Amino acid sequence: MKFVYISLLILCFGICHSCKQQQPAEVTHKNENYIVWADPITYEVLINNPDSLNHWESTKLKHVKQHELVDHLFEMVYSGQKQAYDYNTHEPISISEIKELELKESFSRNKVGKLQFTETWLFEENSGKLKKDVQSILLAYEVYNDLGELRGYKAAFYLKDF
């Protein structure tokens, strides 16, 4: 009987120990110890408000320089500083394909209204600082229906290695 209790105790300890949540991984980055909070994390950021009546979005975006930001990302591609990639195939996109995109009636740099970031989030406990390493930025542009209503966003291309 004593053997059964000991076996049950060992089994319960094993189950509890295996269910214990693992601690976040630690990584050394630039001679500092960081805890990885997310690797990767992907999220979208609105950079242009398509609804002028939505004052909340307008307030949040009042300091975003959408035109400068988008122009700069395009110039990085055209100058060869960054390679553009197709969202679906992950294959490189040529500069001539980017130029074709810009000629489409449905596309305009002014319609680039969302960015999608893929990042690694690293937290340094001693300083309490969060470090975000950007892996990629995707540009998405507004798509409208025949009535001029926003249907959603379409991926233009993404850049990586920031």
Contact map, one row per residue, 1 for C-alpha under 8 A:
111110000000000000000000000000000000000000000000000000000000000000000000000000000000000000000000000000000000000000000000000000000000000000000000000000000000000000
111111000000000000000000000000000000000000000000000000000000000000000000000000000000000000000000000000000000000000000000000000000000000000000000000000000000000000
111111100000000000000000000000000000000000000000000000000000000000000000000000000000000000000000000000000000000000000000000000000000000000000000000000000000000000
111111110000000000000000000000000000000000000000000000000000000000000000000000000000000000000000000000000000000000000000000000000000000000000000000000000000000000
111111111000000000000000000000000000000000000000000000000000000000000000000000000000000000000000000000000000000000000000000000000000000000000000000000000000000000
011111111100000000000000000000000000000000000000000000000000000000000000000000000000000000000000000000000000000000000000000000000000000000000000000000000000000000
001111111110000000000000000000000000000000000000000000000000000000000000000000000000000000000000000000000000000000000000000000000000000000000000000000000000000000
000111111111000000000000000000000000000000000000000000000000000000000000000000000000000000000000000000000000000000000000000000000000000000000000000000000000000000
000011111111100000000000000000000000000000000000000000000000000000000000000000000000000000000000000000000000000000000000000000000000000000000000000000000000000000
000001111111110000000000000000000000000000000000000000000000000000000000000000000000000000000000000000000000000000000000000000000000000000000000000000000000000000
000000111111111000000000000000000000000000000000000000000000000000000000000000000000000000000000000000000000000000000000000000000000000000000000000000000000000000
000000011111111100000000000000000000000000000000000000000000000000000000000000000000000000000000000000000000000000000000000000000000000000000000000000000000000000
000000001111111110000000000000000000000000000000000000000000000000000000000000000000000000000000000000000000000000000000000000000000000000000000000000000000000000
000000000111111111000000000000000000000000000000000000000000000000000000000000000000000000000000000000000000000000000000000000000000000000000000000000000000000000
000000000011111111100000000000000000000000000000000000000000000000000000000000000000000000000000000000000000000000000000000000000000000000000000000000000000000000
000000000001111111110000000000000000000000000000000000000000000000000000000000000000000000000000000000000000000000000000000000000000000000000000000000000000000000
000000000000111111110000000000000000000000000000000000000000000000000000000000000000000000000000000000000000000000000000000000000000000000000000000000000000000000
000000000000011111110000000000000000000000000000000000000000000000000000000000000000000000000000000000000000000000000000000000000000000000000000000000000000000000
000000000000001111111000000000000000000000000000000000000000000000000000000000000000000000000000000000000000000000000000000000000000000000000000000000000000000000
000000000000000111111100000000000000000000000000000000000000000000000000000000000000000000000000000000000000000000000000000000000000000000000000000000000000000000
000000000000000000111110000000000000000000000000000000000000000000000000000000000000000000000000000000000000000000000000000000000000000000000000000000000000000000
000000000000000000011111000000000000000000000000000000000000000000000000000000000000000000000000000000000000000000000000000000000000000000000000000000000000000000
000000000000000000001111100000000000000000000000000000000000000000000000000000000000000000000000000000000000000000000000000000000000000000000000000000000000000000
000000000000000000000111110000000011100000000000000000000000000000000000000000000000000000000000000000000000000000000000000000000000000000000000000000000000000000
000000000000000000000011111000000011000000000000000000000000000000000000000000000000000000000000000000000000000000000000000000000000000000000000000000000000000000
000000000000000000000001111100001111000000000000000000000000000000000000000000000000000000000000000000000000000000000000000000000000000000000000000000000000000000
000000000000000000000000111110001111000000000000000000000000000000000000000000000000000000000000000000000000000000000000000000000000000000000000000000000000000000
000000000000000000000000011111111100000000000000000000000000000000000000000000000000000000000000000000000000000000000000000000000000000000000000000000000000000000
000000000000000000000000001111111100000000000000000000000000000000000000000000000000000000000000000000000000000000000000000000000000000000000000000000000000000000
000000000000000000000000000111110000000000000000000000000000000000000000000000000000000000000000000000000000000000000000000000000000000000000000000000000000000000
000000000000000000000000000111111000000000000000000000000000000000000000000000000000000000000000000000000000000000000000000000000000000000000000000000000000000000
000000000000000000000000000111111100000000000000000000000000000000000000000000000000000000000000000000000000000000000000000100000000000000000000000000000000000000
000000000000000000000000011110111110000000000000000000000000000000000000000000000000000000000000000000000000000000000000000100000000000000000000000000000000000000
000000000000000000000000011110011111000000000000000000000000000000000000000000000000000000000000000000000000000000000000011110000000000000000000000000000000000000
000000000000000000000001111000001111100000000000000000000000000000000000000000000000000000000000000000000000000000000000011110000000000000000000000000000000000000
000000000000000000000001111000000111111000000000000000000000000000000000000000000000000000000000000000000000000000000001111000000000000000000000000000000000000000
000000000000000000000001000000000011111000000000000000000000000000000000000000000000000000000000000000000000000000000001111000000000000000000000000000000000000000
000000000000000000000000000000000001111110000000000000000000000000000000000000000000000000000000000000000000000000000011110000000000000000000000000000000000000000
000000000000000000000000000000000001111110000000000000000000000000000000000000000000000000000000000000000000000000000011100000000000000000000000000000000000000000
000000000000000000000000000000000000011111000000000000000000000000000000000000000000000000000000000000000000000000000111100000000000000000000000000000000000000000
000000000000000000000000000000000000011111100000000000000000000000000000000000000000000000000000000000000000000000001111100000000000000000000000000000000000000000
000000000000000000000000000000000000000111110000000000000000000000000000000000000000000000000000000000000000000000011110000000000000000000000000000000000000000000
000000000000000000000000000000000000000011111000000000000000000000000000000000000000000000000000000000000000000000011100000000000000000000000000000000000000000000
000000000000000000000000000000000000000001111100000000000000000000000000000000000000000000000000000000000000000001111000000000000000000000000000000000000000000000
000000000000000000000000000000000000000000111110000000000000000000000000000000000000000000000000000000000000000001111000000000000000000000000000000000000000000000
000000000000000000000000000000000000000000011111100000000000000000000000000000000000000000000000000000000000000011100000000000000000000000000000000000000000000000
000000000000000000000000000000000000000000001111100000000000100101000000000000000000000000000000000000000000000111100000000000000000000000000000000000000000000000
000000000000000000000000000000000000000000000111110000000000100001000000000000000000000000000000000000000000001111000000000000000000000000000000000000000000000000
000000000000000000000000000000000000000000000111111101001100100000000000000000000000000000000000000000000000000010000000000000000000000000000000000000000000000000
000000000000000000000000000000000000000000000001111100000000000000000000000000000000000000000000000000000000000010000000000000000000000000000000000001000000000000
000000000000000000000000000000000000000000000000111111000000000000000000000000000000000000000000000000000000000000000000000000000000000000000000000000000000000000
000000000000000000000000000000000000000000000000111111100100000000000000000000000000000000000000000000000000000000000000000000000000000000000000000000000000000000
000000000000000000000000000000000000000000000000001111100000000000000000000000000000000000000000000000000000000000000000000000000000000000000000000000000000000000
000000000000000000000000000000000000000000000000101111111100000000000000000000000000000000000000000000000000000000000000000000000000000000000000000000000000000000
000000000000000000000000000000000000000000000000000111111110000000000000000000000000000000000000000000000000000000000000000000000000000000000000000000000000000000
000000000000000000000000000000000000000000000000000001111111000000000000000000000000000000000000000000000000000000000000000000000000000000000000000000000000000000
000000000000000000000000000000000000000000000000100001111111100000000000000000000000000000000000000000000000000000000000000000000000000000000000000000000000000000
000000000000000000000000000000000000000000000000100101111111110000000000000000000000000000000000000000000000000000000000000000000000000000000000000000000000000000
000000000000000000000000000000000000000000000000000000111111110000000000000000000000000000000000000000000000000000000000000000000000000000000000000000000000000000
000000000000000000000000000000000000000000000000000000011111111000000000000000000000000000000000000000000000000000000000000000000000000000000000000000000000000000
000000000000000000000000000000000000000000000011100000001111111100000000000000000000000000000000000000000000000000000000000000000000000000000000000000000000000000
000000000000000000000000000000000000000000000000000000000111111100000000000000000000000000000000000000000000000000000000000000000000000000000000000000000000000000
000000000000000000000000000000000000000000000000000000000001111110000000000000000000000000000000000000000000000000000000000000000000000000000000000000000000000000
000000000000000000000000000000000000000000000010000000000000111111000000000000000000000000000000000000000000000000000000000000000000000000000000000000000000000000
000000000000000000000000000000000000000000000000000000000000001111111000000000000000000000000000000000000000000000000000000000000000000000000000000000000000000000
000000000000000000000000000000000000000000000011000000000000000111111100000000000000000000000000000000000000000010000000000000000000000000000000000000000000000000
000000000000000000000000000000000000000000000000000000000000000011111110000000000000000000000000000000000000110000000000000000000000000000000000000000000000000000
000000000000000000000000000000000000000000000000000000000000000011111111000000000000000000000000000000000000000000000000000000000000000000000000000000000000000000
000000000000000000000000000000000000000000000000000000000000000011111111100000000000000000000000000000000000000000000000000000000000000000000000000000000000000000
000000000000000000000000000000000000000000000000000000000000000001111111110000000000000000000000000000000000100100000000000000000000000000000000000000000000000000
000000000000000000000000000000000000000000000000000000000000000000111111111000000000000000000000000000000000100000000000000000000000000000000000000000000000000000
000000000000000000000000000000000000000000000000000000000000000000011111111100000000000000000000000000000000000000000000000000000000000000000000000000000000000000
000000000000000000000000000000000000000000000000000000000000000000001111111110000000000000000000000000000000000000000000000000000000000000000000000000000000000000
000000000000000000000000000000000000000000000000000000000000000000000111111111000000000000000000000000000000000000000000000000000000000000000000000000000000000000
000000000000000000000000000000000000000000000000000000000000000000000011111111100000000000000000000000000000000000000000000000000000000000000000000000000000000000
000000000000000000000000000000000000000000000000000000000000000000000001111111111100000000000000000000000000000000000000000000000000000000000000000000000000000000
000000000000000000000000000000000000000000000000000000000000000000000000111111111111000000000010000000000000000000000000000000000000000000000000000000000000000000
000000000000000000000000000000000000000000000000000000000000000000000000011111111000000000000010000000000000000000000000000000000000000000000000000000000000000000
000000000000000000000000000000000000000000000000000000000000000000000000001111111100000000000000000000000000000000000000000000000000000000000000000000000000000000
000000000000000000000000000000000000000000000000000000000000000000000000000111111110000000000000000000000000000000000000000000000000000000000000000000000000000000
000000000000000000000000000000000000000000000000000000000000000000000000000111111110000000000000000000000000000000000000000000000000000000000000000000000000000000
000000000000000000000000000000000000000000000000000000000000000000000000000110111111000000000000000000000000000000000000000000000000000000000000000000000000001100
000000000000000000000000000000000000000000000000000000000000000000000000000010011111100000011000000000000000000000000000000000000000000000000000000000000000001100
000000000000000000000000000000000000000000000000000000000000000000000000000010000111110000011100000000000000000000000000000000000000000000000000000000000000111100
000000000000000000000000000000000000000000000000000000000000000000000000000000000011111001111000000000000000000000000000000000000000000000000000000000000000111000
000000000000000000000000000000000000000000000000000000000000000000000000000000000001111111111000000000000000000000000000000000000000000000000000000000000001110000
000000000000000000000000000000000000000000000000000000000000000000000000000000000000111111000000000000000000000000000000000000000000000001000000000000000011110000
000000000000000000000000000000000000000000000000000000000000000000000000000000000000011111000000000000000000000000000000000000000000000000000000000000000000000000
000000000000000000000000000000000000000000000000000000000000000000000000000000000000011111100000000000000000000000000000000000000000000000000000000000000000000000
000000000000000000000000000000000000000000000000000000000000000000000000000000000000111111110000000000000000000000000000000000000000000000000000000000000000000000
000000000000000000000000000000000000000000000000000000000000000000000000000000000000110011111000000000000000000000000000000000000000000000000000000000000000000000
000000000000000000000000000000000000000000000000000000000000000000000000000000000011110001111100000000000000000000000000000000000000000000000000000000000000000000
000000000000000000000000000000000000000000000000000000000000000000000000000000000011110000111110110000000000000000000000000000000000000000000000000000000000000000
000000000000000000000000000000000000000000000000000000000000000000000000000000000001000000011111110000000000000000000000000000000000000000000000000000000000000000
000000000000000000000000000000000000000000000000000000000000000000000000000011000000000000001111111000000000000000000000000000000000000000000000000000000000000000
000000000000000000000000000000000000000000000000000000000000000000000000000000000000000000000111111100000000000000000000000000000000000000000000000000000000000000
000000000000000000000000000000000000000000000000000000000000000000000000000000000000000000001111111110000000000000000000000000000000000000000000000000000000000000
000000000000000000000000000000000000000000000000000000000000000000000000000000000000000000001111111111000000000000000000000000000000000000000000000000000000000000
000000000000000000000000000000000000000000000000000000000000000000000000000000000000000000000011111111100000000000000000000000000000000000000000000000000000000000
000000000000000000000000000000000000000000000000000000000000000000000000000000000000000000000001111111110000000000000000000000000000000000000000000000000000000000
000000000000000000000000000000000000000000000000000000000000000000000000000000000000000000000000111111110010000000000000000000000000000000000000000000000001000000
000000000000000000000000000000000000000000000000000000000000000000000000000000000000000000000000011111110011100000000000000000000000000000000000000000000000000000
000000000000000000000000000000000000000000000000000000000000000000000000000000000000000000000000001111111010000000000000000000000000000000000000000000000000000000
000000000000000000000000000000000000000000000000000000000000000000000000000000000000000000000000000111111111000000000000000000000000000000000000000000000000000000
000000000000000000000000000000000000000000000000000000000000000000000000000000000000000000000000000000111111000000000000000000000000000000000000000000000000000000
000000000000000000000000000000000000000000000000000000000000000000000000000000000000000000000000000000011111000000000000000000000000000000000010000000000000000000
000000000000000000000000000000000000000000000000000000000000000000000000000000000000000000000000000011111111101000000000000000000000000000001000000000000000000000
000000000000000000000000000000000000000000000000000000000000000000000000000000000000000000000000000001011111111100000000000000000000000000001000000000000000000000
000000000000000000000000000000000000000000000000000000000000000000100110000000000000000000000000000001000011111100000000000000000000000000001000000000000000000000
000000000000000000000000000000000000000000000000000000000000000000100000000000000000000000000000000000000001111110000000000000000000000000000000000000000000000000
000000000000000000000000000000000000000000000001000000000000000000000000000000000000000000000000000000000011111110000000000000000000000000001100000000000000000000
000000000000000000000000000000000000000000000011000000000000000000000100000000000000000000000000000000000001111111100000000000000000000000111100000000000000000000
000000000000000000000000000000000000000000000111110000000000000001000000000000000000000000000000000000000000011111100000000000000000000000111100000000001000000000
000000000000000000000000000000000000000000011111000000000000000000000000000000000000000000000000000000000000000111110000000000000000000000111000000000001000000000
000000000000000000000000000000000000000000011110000000000000000000000000000000000000000000000000000000000000000111111000000000000000000011110000000000000000000000
000000000000000000000000000000000000000001111000000000000000000000000000000000000000000000000000000000000000000001111100000000000000000011110000000000000000000000
000000000000000000000000000000000000000011111000000000000000000000000000000000000000000000000000000000000000000000111110000000000000011111000000000000000000000000
000000000000000000000000000000000000000111100000000000000000000000000000000000000000000000000000000000000000000000011111000000000000011110000000000000000000000000
000000000000000000000000000000000000011111000000000000000000000000000000000000000000000000000000000000000000000000001111100000000001111100000000000000000000000000
000000000000000000000000000000000001111110000000000000000000000000000000000000000000000000000000000000000000000000000111110000000001111000000000000000000000000000
000000000000000000000000000000000001111110000000000000000000000000000000000000000000000000000000000000000000000000000011111000000111100000000000000000000000000000
000000000000000000000000000000000111110000000000000000000000000000000000000000000000000000000000000000000000000000000001111100000111100000000000000000000000000000
000000000000000000000000000000000111100000000000000000000000000000000000000000000000000000000000000000000000000000000000111110011110000000000000000000000000000000
000000000000000000000000000000011110000000000000000000000000000000000000000000000000000000000000000000000000000000000000011111111110000000000000000000000000000000
000000000000000000000000000000000110000000000000000000000000000000000000000000000000000000000000000000000000000000000000001111111000000000000000000000000000000000
000000000000000000000000000000000000000000000000000000000000000000000000000000000000000000000000000000000000000000000000000111110000000000000000000000000000000000
000000000000000000000000000000000000000000000000000000000000000000000000000000000000000000000000000000000000000000000000000111111000000000000000000000000000000000
000000000000000000000000000000000000000000000000000000000000000000000000000000000000000000000000000000000000000000000000001111111100000000000000000000000000000000
000000000000000000000000000000000000000000000000000000000000000000000000000000000000000000000000000000000000000000000000001110111110000000000000000000000000000000
000000000000000000000000000000000000000000000000000000000000000000000000000000000000000000000000000000000000000000000000111100011111000000000000000000000000000000
000000000000000000000000000000000000000000000000000000000000000000000000000000000000000000000000000000000000000000000000111100001111100000000000000000000000000000
000000000000000000000000000000000000000000000000000000000000000000000000000000000000000000000000000000000000000000000011110000000111110000000000000000000000000000
000000000000000000000000000000000000000000000000000000000000000000000000000000000000000000000000000000000000000000000011110000000011111000000000000000000000000001
000000000000000000000000000000000000000000000000000000000000000000000000000000000000000000000000000000000000000000001111000000000001111110000000000000000000000011
000000000000000000000000000000000000000000000000000000000000000000000000000000000000000000000000000000000000000000001111000000000000111110000000000000000000000111
000000000000000000000000000000000000000000000000000000000000000000000000000000000000000000000000000000000000000000001110000000000000011111000000000000000000011111
000000000000000000000000000000000000000000000000000000000000000000000000000000000000000000000000000000000000000000111100000000000000011111100000000000000000011100
000000000000000000000000000000000000000000000000000000000000000000000000000000000000001000000000000000000000000000111000000000000000000111110000000000000011111000
000000000000000000000000000000000000000000000000000000000000000000000000000000000000000000000000000000000000000111110000000000000000000011111000000000000011110000
000000000000000000000000000000000000000000000000000000000000000000000000000000000000000000000000000000000000000111110000000000000000000001111100000000001111100000
000000000000000000000000000000000000000000000000000000000000000000000000000000000000000000000000000000000011101111000000000000000000000000111110000000001111000000
000000000000000000000000000000000000000000000000000000000000000000000000000000000000000000000000000000000000001110000000000000000000000000011111000001111100000000
000000000000000000000000000000000000000000000000000000000000000000000000000000000000000000000000000000000100000000000000000000000000000000001111100001111100000000
000000000000000000000000000000000000000000000000000000000000000000000000000000000000000000000000000000000000000000000000000000000000000000000111111111110000000000
000000000000000000000000000000000000000000000000000000000000000000000000000000000000000000000000000000000000000000000000000000000000000000000011111111100000000000
000000000000000000000000000000000000000000000000000000000000000000000000000000000000000000000000000000000000000000000000000000000000000000000001111110000000000000
000000000000000000000000000000000000000000000000000000000000000000000000000000000000000000000000000000000000000000000000000000000000000000000001111110000000000000
000000000000000000000000000000000000000000000000000000000000000000000000000000000000000000000000000000000000000000000000000000000000000000000001111111000000000000
000000000000000000000000000000000000000000000000000000000000000000000000000000000000000000000000000000000000000000000000000000000000000000000001111111100000000000
000000000000000000000000000000000000000000000000010000000000000000000000000000000000000000000000000000000000000000000000000000000000000000000111100111110000000000
000000000000000000000000000000000000000000000000000000000000000000000000000000000000000000000000000000000000000000000000000000000000000000000111100011111000000000
000000000000000000000000000000000000000000000000000000000000000000000000000000000000000000000000000000000000000000000000000000000000000000000111000001111100000000
000000000000000000000000000000000000000000000000000000000000000000000000000000000000000000000000000000000000000011000000000000000000000000011110000000111110000000
000000000000000000000000000000000000000000000000000000000000000000000000000000000000000000000000000000000000000000000000000000000000000000011110000000011111000000
000000000000000000000000000000000000000000000000000000000000000000000000000000000000001000000000000000000000000000000000000000000000000001111000000000001111100000
000000000000000000000000000000000000000000000000000000000000000000000000000000000000011000000000000010000000000000000000000000000000000001111000000000000111110000
000000000000000000000000000000000000000000000000000000000000000000000000000000000001111000000000000000000000000000000000000000000000000001110000000000000011111000
000000000000000000000000000000000000000000000000000000000000000000000000000000000001111000000000000000000000000000000000000000000000000111100000000000000001111100
000000000000000000000000000000000000000000000000000000000000000000000000000000000111100000000000000000000000000000000000000000000000000111000000000000000000111110
000000000000000000000000000000000000000000000000000000000000000000000000000000000111000000000000000000000000000000000000000000000000001110000000000000000000011111
000000000000000000000000000000000000000000000000000000000000000000000000000000000000000000000000000000000000000000000000000000000000011100000000000000000000001111
000000000000000000000000000000000000000000000000000000000000000000000000000000000000000000000000000000000000000000000000000000000000111100000000000000000000000111
